[in-house]
Amino acid sequence: MTEAREAILLVGGKGTRLRPLTVHTPKPMVPAAGVPFLTHQLARARAAGVEHIVLATSYLAEVFEPYFGDGSSLGLSIEYVTEDEPLGTGGAIRNVASRLASGPDEPVLVFNGDILTGLDIRALVASHATSGADVSLHLTRVEDPRAFGLVPTDGTGRVTAFLEKPQTPEEIVTDQINAGAYIFRRSVIDTIPAGRPVSVERETFPGLLDSGAHLQGMVDSTYWLDLGTPQAFVRGSADLVLGRAPSPAVPGRCGERLVLPTASVAADAKLTGGTVVGEGALIGEGARIAGSTVLAGAVVEPGAVITDSLVGAGARIGSRSVLVGAVIGDGAQVGADNELRDGIRVWCGAVLPAAAVRFSSDQ
């Protein structure tokens, strides 16, 4: 079968590295390019022929279904399974297995809820069918693989090992990493132990390899980004708007800016680099915003300069304040004439007085 009709989407993570963005919102529901990030993944799966998706939820599970419902608005059938206790990636896959209708040898797409990718899903399914693999993995190449699990393959693309986060040069035998999307033969999912935490990366895949199962790797080095940090999330959103990362779900034409319908932007404000302005947000005169996301209901006062930053829902940025690589939580207030740089995070609801934080010009 050359099409995966069913998919499991793993969206149970707490998004700890993304805080304060994830204090009130689970990571897959944080807006990227004007819609919850999850929308892009669902739309790309649908475009690849997937019809039925099971969302494996845990953290803030209650927010998914009210937004996506039964999935019909996206042309999908969506079901939701919530873990009482976090089960890890493998445990989550096993936990939703009973909701799948696929036959034992049919392909099931499994993907992580925090990866933005240009992966050709149909090509991964086709590779899986041609090779006769038990599991096929999307692999991508990275310059510095030390933060990832390495997946070396032989000349035919068959996986030969799984190497967790290598540190020494001798351990770095390949630049290929696990990119977080898989095709499982349906029957393989039932071999994962039920009712306990299981890591698919550390336990399931190495165990399958040891037992002689056929794991196939497909290297696809189109766009790939792990949205685990606020800086990566902001960049991913900008890349979606700019058209560098493909998605059928961007609500508008690709370009330098995406302004949602009820937002108000002063005529002389300058928005560039894939900047997104959310519903009901207000951008004042002379503001300059590059490569940034301003979420719903936020206010950017006149003369503020914002670069590669995220301004949370309902937050306010004071006149002439400068943000570079900053994350401002929902409802926070940054007074006028502040300068916030280098990954600084302002917590939800925090109030920063005028001119409280400045960087000297010689830094």
Disulfide bonds with the S-S distance in Angstrom:
none
